Amino acid sequence: MNERRVVEMRERVLSKIDQIAAGVRAALAAQGVTALNFTSSPGSGKTTLLVRTISDLKGRAPISVLEGDQETDHDAKRIAATGAPVLQINTLSSCHLDAAMVESGLRGLALSPGGFLFIENVGNLVCPASYDLGEAMKVVMLSVTEGADKPAKYPKMFRVARVMVITKTDLLPHVEFDMAECVRFARAINPQLAVFAVSAKTGEGLDEWYGHLLSLRDRA
């Protein structure tokens, strides 16, 4: 198979995925559901922050979750303990969720009109940057235990995201992490990027984060 044929086949596959994503987006909009695609490298604290967010916003904003991992349902069980509807998607060898997986998962997940759908993607800052899942926006997370230059190393993810959440700020006294430098790297790539620095452990920055989430829902 020649290179041109491979490129044509890839373009057709991606076009089909984009069509599915558009359908997912339209279906969610019709239900008044705001979908956020959470991305990060492994260990950034995505699940911990989502658990805290769901717990703190209970009664103010219904939240359902699609949980993406290559294997296990460990994180889905943590989400389920909050009482939020959750459905696990195991991608096996795939390094990211795609729109077809989301479309299929939504058939088995309860959504609440006027609420949120949180999609927790597979831990990876490369592949998920290239795939539209039908979300309203991508949210990229990185923790203070990672390098401040992470946005410069993985620019596409920070370019396509609309929000960056810096997590584990309670560890700042114990690690070498330059917050201002990290934000500079990120905004050099994406000047419109909204930035929040939070700790799910202490609650630092969470009020601002929650206010932003609720404003997104109210504007939808």
C-alpha positions as CSV (number, residue, x, y, z in Angstrom):
1,M,0.0,0.0,0.0
2,N,1.5,3.3,-1.1
3,E,1.9,6.3,1.1
4,R,-0.8,8.3,-0.7
5,R,-3.3,5.5,-0.1
6,V,-2.4,5.4,3.6
7,V,-3.0,9.1,3.9
8,E,-6.3,8.9,2.1
9,M,-7.5,6.1,4.4
10,R,-6.4,8.0,7.5
11,E,-8.2,11.2,6.4
12,R,-11.4,9.2,5.8
13,V,-11.2,7.6,9.3
14,L,-10.5,11.0,10.9
15,S,-13.4,12.5,9.0
16,K,-15.8,9.9,10.2
17,I,-14.6,10.4,13.8
18,D,-15.2,14.2,13.4
19,Q,-18.7,13.5,12.2
20,I,-19.4,11.3,15.2
21,A,-18.0,14.1,17.5
22,A,-20.3,16.6,15.9
23,G,-23.2,14.3,16.6
24,V,-22.2,13.9,20.2
25,R,-21.8,17.7,20.6
26,A,-25.3,18.3,19.1
27,A,-26.9,15.6,21.3
28,L,-25.3,17.1,24.4
29,A,-26.3,20.6,23.5
30,A,-29.9,19.5,22.9
31,Q,-29.9,18.2,26.5
32,G,-28.3,21.3,27.9
33,V,-25.2,19.3,29.1
34,T,-21.8,21.0,29.2
35,A,-19.1,18.5,28.4
36,L,-15.4,19.0,29.4
37,N,-12.6,16.7,28.3
38,F,-10.0,16.5,31.0
39,T,-6.5,15.6,29.9
40,S,-3.1,15.3,31.6
41,S,-0.1,13.1,32.0
42,P,-0.5,10.2,34.4
43,G,-0.4,11.2,38.1
44,S,-1.4,14.8,37.7
45,G,-4.3,14.4,40.1
46,K,-7.2,14.4,37.6
47,T,-9.3,11.9,39.4
48,T,-8.6,13.5,42.8
49,L,-9.7,16.9,41.6
50,L,-12.8,15.5,39.9
51,V,-13.8,13.7,43.1
52,R,-13.4,16.9,45.1
53,T,-15.2,19.0,42.5
54,I,-18.2,16.6,42.2
55,S,-18.5,16.4,46.0
56,D,-18.3,20.2,46.5
57,L,-20.7,21.0,43.7
58,K,-23.3,18.4,44.8
59,G,-26.7,20.1,44.9
60,R,-25.5,23.0,42.7
61,A,-24.6,21.2,39.5
62,P,-25.3,17.6,38.5
63,I,-22.2,15.9,37.1
64,S,-21.9,12.6,35.2
65,V,-18.6,11.1,34.3
66,L,-17.1,9.0,31.5
67,E,-13.9,7.5,32.9
68,G,-11.2,6.6,30.4
69,D,-8.3,4.2,31.2
70,Q,-6.5,1.5,29.3
71,E,-7.2,-1.0,32.0
72,T,-9.1,-1.3,35.4
73,D,-12.0,0.5,36.9
74,H,-10.2,1.9,39.9
75,D,-10.8,5.5,39.1
76,A,-14.5,4.9,38.2
77,K,-15.0,3.3,41.6
78,R,-13.6,6.5,43.2
79,I,-16.0,8.6,41.2
80,A,-18.9,6.3,42.0
81,A,-18.3,6.7,45.7
82,T,-19.4,10.4,45.3
83,G,-22.8,9.3,44.1
84,A,-22.2,10.7,40.6
85,P,-23.3,8.6,37.6
86,V,-20.1,7.1,36.0
87,L,-19.3,4.7,33.2
88,Q,-15.9,3.2,32.7
89,I,-14.4,3.0,29.2
90,N,-11.3,0.8,28.9
91,T,-9.3,1.6,25.7
92,L,-6.9,-1.4,26.1
93,S,-4.0,-0.6,23.7
94,S,-5.3,2.8,22.7
95,C,-3.6,5.8,24.3
96,H,-6.8,8.0,24.1
97,L,-10.5,8.1,24.0
98,D,-12.2,8.8,20.7
99,A,-15.7,10.1,19.8
100,A,-17.0,6.7,18.9
101,M,-16.1,5.4,22.4
102,V,-17.9,8.5,23.9
103,E,-20.9,8.0,21.8
104,S,-21.2,4.4,22.8
105,G,-20.6,5.2,26.5
106,L,-23.3,7.8,26.6
107,R,-25.9,5.2,25.8
108,G,-25.3,3.7,29.2
109,L,-24.8,6.9,31.2
110,A,-27.5,9.0,32.9
111,L,-27.2,12.7,32.1
112,S,-29.0,15.6,33.8
113,P,-30.2,18.6,31.8
114,G,-28.4,21.7,32.8
115,G,-25.5,19.6,34.2
116,F,-22.0,18.6,33.3
117,L,-20.4,15.7,31.6
118,F,-16.8,15.2,32.7
119,I,-14.8,13.1,30.4
120,E,-11.6,11.9,32.1
121,N,-9.3,11.0,29.2
122,V,-6.4,8.5,29.4
123,G,-3.3,9.9,31.0
124,N,-1.4,11.2,28.0
125,L,-0.5,14.7,26.7
126,V,0.1,13.7,23.1
127,C,-2.6,11.6,21.5
128,P,-5.7,13.2,23.2
129,A,-4.7,16.6,21.8
130,S,-5.7,15.4,18.3
131,Y,-9.1,14.0,18.9
132,D,-12.4,15.8,19.3
133,L,-14.8,13.9,21.5
134,G,-17.7,16.2,21.1
135,E,-16.8,18.2,24.2
136,A,-17.4,21.9,24.7
137,M,-13.7,22.3,25.6
138,K,-10.5,20.6,26.7
139,V,-9.1,21.2,30.1
140,V,-5.4,20.4,30.5
141,M,-4.0,19.6,34.0
142,L,-0.4,19.5,35.2
143,S,0.8,19.1,38.8
144,V,3.6,21.1,40.5
145,T,5.5,17.8,40.7
146,E,6.0,18.0,37.0
147,G,8.3,20.4,35.2
148,A,7.2,24.0,34.7
149,D,8.3,23.6,31.1
150,K,5.6,20.9,30.4
151,P,3.6,23.3,28.1
152,A,6.7,23.9,26.0
153,K,7.3,20.2,25.7
154,Y,3.8,19.3,24.7
155,P,2.6,22.5,23.0
156,K,-0.3,21.1,21.0
157,M,-2.3,20.0,24.1
158,F,-1.9,23.5,25.6
159,R,-2.8,25.1,22.3
160,V,-6.1,23.3,21.9
161,A,-7.1,23.5,25.5
162,R,-9.1,26.5,26.8
163,V,-8.3,25.9,30.5
164,M,-5.1,24.9,32.3
165,V,-5.4,23.7,35.9
166,I,-2.2,23.5,37.9
167,T,-2.7,20.9,40.7
168,K,-1.2,19.9,44.0
169,T,-0.2,23.4,45.0
170,D,0.0,22.2,48.6
171,L,3.3,20.6,47.6
172,L,4.9,23.8,46.4
173,P,7.0,24.2,49.6
174,H,8.6,20.8,48.9
175,V,9.3,20.9,45.1
176,E,11.1,23.1,42.7
177,F,8.3,24.5,40.5
178,D,8.2,28.0,39.0
179,M,4.5,28.9,38.7
180,A,5.1,32.1,36.9
181,E,7.4,30.4,34.4
182,C,4.9,27.7,33.8
183,V,2.1,30.2,33.0
184,R,4.5,32.1,30.7
185,F,5.2,29.0,28.7
186,A,1.6,28.1,28.5
187,R,0.4,31.6,27.4
188,A,3.2,31.9,24.9
189,I,1.5,29.0,23.2
190,N,-2.1,30.0,23.9
191,P,-2.6,33.6,25.1
192,Q,-6.3,33.0,25.8
193,L,-5.7,30.1,28.2
194,A,-7.6,30.5,31.5
195,V,-5.3,29.3,34.4
196,F,-6.3,28.0,37.8
197,A,-3.9,26.9,40.5
198,V,-5.5,24.5,43.0
199,S,-5.1,22.0,45.7
200,A,-7.8,19.3,46.1
201,K,-6.3,18.6,49.5
202,T,-6.4,22.0,51.1
203,G,-9.1,23.6,48.9
204,E,-6.8,26.4,47.7
205,G,-8.0,27.9,44.5
206,L,-11.1,25.8,44.3
207,D,-13.7,28.6,44.7
208,E,-12.2,30.3,41.5
209,W,-12.2,26.9,39.7
210,Y,-15.8,26.2,40.7
211,G,-16.9,29.7,39.7
212,H,-15.4,29.2,36.3
213,L,-17.2,25.9,35.8
214,L,-20.6,27.3,36.8
215,S,-20.1,30.3,34.5
216,L,-19.4,27.9,31.6
217,R,-22.6,26.1,32.3
218,D,-24.6,29.3,32.6
219,R,-23.3,30.6,29.3
220,A,-24.0,27.3,27.5
